[in-house]
Amino acid sequence: MGLEGVASGVMIKEVLLKLDVETLCSLACVSRSLRFFVYQALSLFSTLNLSTFSPDAQTVAHILGRTRTNGGGLLKSLTINCLRLDDSCVPLFLSPHLHELNLLSCSLLSYHLLSSIRETCPNLRVLTLELVEQDSPKIFKCNLVRMLKGCLYLEIRGTGDASTLQSIEFFLPKTLKILKLQPLLEQDGIHVINQLQVDRTFSETADFGIISPLGPCIPLQCLSLGLDIISDDLIILITNSLPLLIELDLEDRPHQEPLLHNDLTNKGLQSLGSCHHLTSLSLIRSRRNHQVSFKRINDMGMFLLSEGCKGLESVRLCGFSKVSDAGFASILHSCQRLKKFEVRTALLLSDLAFHDLTGVPCSLVEVRLLSCSLLTCESVKKLACSSSLEVLDLYGCRSIADSCLRSISCLHRLTSLNLSGADVTDHGISILGQGSSPITHLCLRGCKRVTDEGLSLLLYSGTIGKSLSALDLGYMPGISDKAILTIAKVGIGITELSIRCCFYVTDSSMEVLAMKRRFQDGSKPLRRLDIYKCSGLSVNSIKSLKRPLFPGLHWLGIGNTRLTGKGNAILTEIFEERPWLTLCLDGCEMGCHDGWQFHIPEYRWS
């Protein structure tokens, strides 16, 4: 090979290193030359993410085998969707070189996986496991203890209930920097923090025969707890015990109205001021179990929080029903390095909170205002003054209308926009399409005044037709086959599409989506498609799933449609043709992130 050939090979390799695994696998099928360069690129990967699809054992062995060629040992971080992998596959993805291992959707893996990790991955720093609860908790505890004894450098751990915690609390690594526990009772959370203090003091002083009442600092930097109740006692203990804390994430799900003496108050919020390194704070009171909120926190609590924690860069709040505009505005004005701001179900949050936003330094990158019914377009216009805004989520803000879409369309860095449930029309959507925002993820779910015409104006007007990669049109009665034809022809970059509960979508839509890649050069095929409750589809539309149609499809939501008959011979044939395809019958959201544990992997059903 001459110098020109060597130079070309180096350039090709540099380009391939920037591509994802799915694209690399597609390129490897084009020619032998490209396959050679793809294999070389895989051997140089230090981070590998296989979470966007559920590979089988053969695929995992093939891909990871290539990462270990040419000396191997470069792969330090690995993420895999394990929906179709069982215990026999474990040796394929474990390695002594790994520092980070994320195993998702492990519905077929047993608790013995923990012992294998201990034996094979002694240098592991970060471990994430999504395991299904089995009938042998004693085996789980035993294997977890063994793993903790063998992996001395772990910085992150997730586990289950309090009984498991009591079995392993004495084996927490001394390098622990990140701790995530859920579900957990409040008293068990307090016990954990107290035990960390005791263990740290004892381990540091035992060799010298000294008993120190204070002990050195606990190195924990990130704490995430899912609790039954968030109380003052818990937060005050956290702030007193963890002076190095950078991130604090607390979520509770009360089953009843919390007792007045055991709830979070302004005093608890004020104590957070002693965490001088705190940059990220999330306090969520979920309404999943009971319609409750933090009723003992008002604007004064927010004033105290914003004055004590001026270094906050990320704030997530939910369930603060007694806090008004003044309280929320104090955070926006006092925390001048704030980049992420999220508020959910704030009954008293209105446009006044954002009235003077133009008068303060605004470096907001991500804003999420969910189910805040009093917000109108005026708030959005004020937020649009932040030229750095990349994510804007207005889910459930039903007073958002057309008049603010021009301001949104001028945000030159905006990549994600959620207008779910907004009162926008075809005219407003056309204005959005004419803008310069490089939006890749757009959600119009429940926008009942947007029709086929509006979607056509959106995609044909400007650059958004090329920039979009994910589009949600669920629960929109104005969407029919005409809109789907527009998506297939113009939405060249769209790989994820949700049209759930669109009743006027018929078999012809499936046909055009199946051939999406053929309409225009450079058009990408769909990877994920949600047609849940599309009652206009007949059983004949299942023929569109046969190869070579829908190339690259990894996930399909077909719950509550006529396509779900398990006795269908064509469906059985499709399973055999498409080993990577996951069919969801349960109505999960895109990718089944909220229901993987209920799937039947051997048939790729749920």
MOGI-V957451 format. One record per residue. N is the residue number from 1. PSI is psi in whole degrees, -180 to 180 (NA if undefined). Layout:
n = [N & N]
psi = [PSI & PSI]
This chain:
n = [1 & 2 & 3 & 4 & 5 & 6 & 7 & 8 & 9 & 10 & 11 & 12 & 13 & 14 & 15 & 16 & 17 & 18 & 19 & 20 & 21 & 22 & 23 & 24 & 25 & 26 & 27 & 28 & 29 & 30 & 31 & 32 & 33 & 34 & 35 & 36 & 37 & 38 & 39 & 40 & 41 & 42 & 43 & 44 & 45 & 46 & 47 & 48 & 49 & 50 & 51 & 52 & 53 & 54 & 55 & 56 & 57 & 58 & 59 & 60 & 61 & 62 & 63 & 64 & 65 & 66 & 67 & 68 & 69 & 70 & 71 & 72 & 73 & 74 & 75 & 76 & 77 & 78 & 79 & 80 & 81 & 82 & 83 & 84 & 85 & 86 & 87 & 88 & 89 & 90 & 91 & 92 & 93 & 94 & 95 & 96 & 97 & 98 & 99 & 100 & 101 & 102 & 103 & 104 & 105 & 106 & 107 & 108 & 109 & 110 & 111 & 112 & 113 & 114 & 115 & 116 & 117 & 118 & 119 & 120 & 121 & 122 & 123 & 124 & 125 & 126 & 127 & 128 & 129 & 130 & 131 & 132 & 133 & 134 & 135 & 136 & 137 & 138 & 139 & 140 & 141 & 142 & 143 & 144 & 145 & 146 & 147 & 148 & 149 & 150 & 151 & 152 & 153 & 154 & 155 & 156 & 157 & 158 & 159 & 160 & 161 & 162 & 163 & 164 & 165 & 166 & 167 & 168 & 169 & 170 & 171 & 172 & 173 & 174 & 175 & 176 & 177 & 178 & 179 & 180 & 181 & 182 & 183 & 184 & 185 & 186 & 187 & 188 & 189 & 190 & 191 & 192 & 193 & 194 & 195 & 196 & 197 & 198 & 199 & 200 & 201 & 202 & 203 & 204 & 205 & 206 & 207 & 208 & 209 & 210 & 211 & 212 & 213 & 214 & 215 & 216 & 217 & 218 & 219 & 220 & 221 & 222 & 223 & 224 & 225 & 226 & 227 & 228 & 229 & 230 & 231 & 232 & 233 & 234 & 235 & 236 & 237 & 238 & 239 & 240 & 241 & 242 & 243 & 244 & 245 & 246 & 247 & 248 & 249 & 250 & 251 & 252 & 253 & 254 & 255 & 256 & 257 & 258 & 259 & 260 & 261 & 262 & 263 & 264 & 265 & 266 & 267 & 268 & 269 & 270 & 271 & 272 & 273 & 274 & 275 & 276 & 277 & 278 & 279 & 280 & 281 & 282 & 283 & 284 & 285 & 286 & 287 & 288 & 289 & 290 & 291 & 292 & 293 & 294 & 295 & 296 & 297 & 298 & 299 & 300 & 301 & 302 & 303 & 304 & 305 & 306 & 307 & 308 & 309 & 310 & 311 & 312 & 313 & 314 & 315 & 316 & 317 & 318 & 319 & 320 & 321 & 322 & 323 & 324 & 325 & 326 & 327 & 328 & 329 & 330 & 331 & 332 & 333 & 334 & 335 & 336 & 337 & 338 & 339 & 340 & 341 & 342 & 343 & 344 & 345 & 346 & 347 & 348 & 349 & 350 & 351 & 352 & 353 & 354 & 355 & 356 & 357 & 358 & 359 & 360 & 361 & 362 & 363 & 364 & 365 & 366 & 367 & 368 & 369 & 370 & 371 & 372 & 373 & 374 & 375 & 376 & 377 & 378 & 379 & 380 & 381 & 382 & 383 & 384 & 385 & 386 & 387 & 388 & 389 & 390 & 391 & 392 & 393 & 394 & 395 & 396 & 397 & 398 & 399 & 400 & 401 & 402 & 403 & 404 & 405 & 406 & 407 & 408 & 409 & 410 & 411 & 412 & 413 & 414 & 415 & 416 & 417 & 418 & 419 & 420 & 421 & 422 & 423 & 424 & 425 & 426 & 427 & 428 & 429 & 430 & 431 & 432 & 433 & 434 & 435 & 436 & 437 & 438 & 439 & 440 & 441 & 442 & 443 & 444 & 445 & 446 & 447 & 448 & 449 & 450 & 451 & 452 & 453 & 454 & 455 & 456 & 457 & 458 & 459 & 460 & 461 & 462 & 463 & 464 & 465 & 466 & 467 & 468 & 469 & 470 & 471 & 472 & 473 & 474 & 475 & 476 & 477 & 478 & 479 & 480 & 481 & 482 & 483 & 484 & 485 & 486 & 487 & 488 & 489 & 490 & 491 & 492 & 493 & 494 & 495 & 496 & 497 & 498 & 499 & 500 & 501 & 502 & 503 & 504 & 505 & 506 & 507 & 508 & 509 & 510 & 511 & 512 & 513 & 514 & 515 & 516 & 517 & 518 & 519 & 520 & 521 & 522 & 523 & 524 & 525 & 526 & 527 & 528 & 529 & 530 & 531 & 532 & 533 & 534 & 535 & 536 & 537 & 538 & 539 & 540 & 541 & 542 & 543 & 544 & 545 & 546 & 547 & 548 & 549 & 550 & 551 & 552 & 553 & 554 & 555 & 556 & 557 & 558 & 559 & 560 & 561 & 562 & 563 & 564 & 565 & 566 & 567 & 568 & 569 & 570 & 571 & 572 & 573 & 574 & 575 & 576 & 577 & 578 & 579 & 580 & 581 & 582 & 583 & 584 & 585 & 586 & 587 & 588 & 589 & 590 & 591 & 592 & 593 & 594 & 595 & 596 & 597 & 598 & 599 & 600 & 601 & 602 & 603 & 604 & 605 & 606]
psi = [129 & 179 & -38 & -40 & -40 & -45 & -41 & -40 & -40 & -43 & -43 & -42 & -40 & -38 & -44 & -32 & -18 & -5 & 159 & 169 & -40 & -44 & -40 & -42 & -37 & -42 & -34 & -21 & -9 & -49 & 166 & -37 & -47 & -37 & -39 & -46 & -34 & -44 & -39 & -41 & -44 & -34 & -12 & -2 & 133 & -20 & 132 & 128 & 111 & 39 & -13 & -11 & 170 & 93 & 155 & 178 & -40 & -42 & -44 & -45 & -40 & -47 & -50 & -27 & -36 & -29 & -17 & 7 & 172 & 43 & -34 & -166 & -1 & -26 & 113 & -26 & 129 & 130 & 128 & 137 & 112 & 23 & -30 & 16 & 136 & -172 & -29 & -17 & -11 & -45 & -19 & -35 & 1 & 141 & 144 & -15 & -13 & 135 & -26 & 132 & 121 & 109 & 110 & 151 & 52 & 61 & -18 & -4 & 140 & 176 & -17 & -14 & -36 & -41 & -39 & -38 & -42 & -42 & -31 & -26 & 66 & -20 & 12 & 131 & -41 & 131 & 127 & 127 & 131 & 89 & 147 & 136 & 127 & 180 & 11 & 72 & -30 & -39 & -40 & -48 & -44 & -46 & -35 & -42 & -44 & -41 & -44 & -34 & -33 & -31 & 87 & -10 & 9 & 137 & -11 & 141 & 138 & 140 & -171 & -118 & -180 & -34 & -37 & -42 & -43 & -22 & -21 & -5 & -25 & -4 & 14 & 133 & 143 & -14 & 6 & 120 & -26 & 129 & 123 & 123 & 132 & 146 & 159 & 139 & 153 & -43 & -30 & -34 & -42 & -40 & -40 & -49 & -44 & -41 & -37 & -41 & -46 & -48 & -41 & -44 & -45 & -47 & -31 & -22 & -14 & -37 & -22 & 1 & 26 & 134 & 113 & 127 & -20 & -53 & 168 & 172 & 141 & 130 & 2 & 128 & -28 & 126 & 128 & 121 & 134 & 114 & 172 & -28 & 139 & 123 & 166 & -43 & -43 & -48 & -40 & -40 & -42 & -47 & -33 & -29 & -23 & 72 & -17 & 8 & 131 & -40 & 133 & 121 & 109 & 129 & 133 & 157 & 77 & 143 & -11 & 173 & 123 & 146 & 146 & -35 & -3 & 42 & 169 & 134 & -178 & -33 & -42 & -43 & -39 & -35 & -22 & -17 & -19 & -9 & 86 & -16 & 1 & 123 & -18 & 126 & 128 & 118 & 108 & 125 & 105 & 145 & 19 & -39 & -32 & 143 & 81 & 168 & 174 & 85 & -11 & 11 & 129 & -163 & -35 & -40 & -40 & -36 & -46 & -40 & -47 & -31 & -34 & -21 & 60 & -12 & 6 & 135 & -18 & 129 & 127 & 123 & 136 & 135 & 17 & 76 & -19 & -2 & 132 & -169 & -41 & -41 & -47 & -38 & -32 & -34 & -43 & -34 & -36 & -37 & 85 & -10 & 13 & 126 & -32 & 126 & 118 & 130 & 131 & 145 & 49 & 104 & -26 & 5 & 123 & -172 & -24 & -28 & -26 & 11 & -45 & 23 & -28 & -15 & 1 & 156 & 126 & 109 & 28 & 132 & -35 & 123 & 125 & 116 & 94 & 129 & 43 & 94 & -20 & -9 & 141 & -171 & -24 & -39 & -42 & -39 & -38 & -42 & -28 & -7 & -16 & 102 & -12 & 1 & 126 & -29 & 127 & 113 & 113 & 35 & 127 & 6 & 89 & -8 & 0 & 128 & -168 & -32 & -17 & -5 & -26 & -40 & -41 & -40 & -14 & -1 & 106 & -10 & 1 & 121 & -19 & 127 & 127 & 112 & 27 & 124 & 2 & 160 & 50 & 159 & -179 & -38 & -46 & -40 & -35 & -36 & -42 & -40 & -27 & -9 & -174 & 10 & 129 & 58 & 127 & -30 & 119 & 127 & 119 & 20 & 130 & 7 & 88 & -14 & 4 & 131 & -173 & -41 & -42 & -41 & -37 & -44 & -37 & -48 & -28 & -19 & -46 & -139 & -9 & -28 & -27 & -28 & -27 & 133 & -22 & 130 & 130 & 114 & 25 & 148 & 38 & 104 & -16 & 3 & 130 & -166 & -31 & -42 & -38 & -36 & -39 & -44 & -44 & -34 & -38 & -34 & 70 & -26 & -2 & 119 & -13 & 125 & 128 & 122 & 33 & 140 & 30 & 99 & -18 & 11 & 129 & -170 & -32 & -30 & -42 & -37 & -44 & -35 & -34 & -27 & 21 & -41 & -20 & -12 & -33 & 140 & 137 & -5 & 137 & 143 & 159 & 136 & -36 & 137 & 129 & 112 & 27 & 131 & 26 & 88 & -13 & -8 & 136 & 171 & -22 & -21 & -14 & -21 & -23 & -13 & -5 & 146 & 146 & 14 & 159 & 55 & 132 & 3 & 126 & -28 & 136 & 121 & 111 & 17 & 144 & 38 & 175 & 2 & 2 & 11 & 113 & -20 & 0 & 122 & -34 & -38 & -41 & -39 & -38 & -40 & -42 & -34 & -33 & 81 & -18 & -7 & 131 & 123 & 127 & 125 & -3 & -1 & 21 & 155 & 171 & 123 & -4 & 31 & -23 & 10 & 20 & -32 & -12 & 3 & 161 & 89 & -33 & -19 & 1 & 35 & 169 & NA]
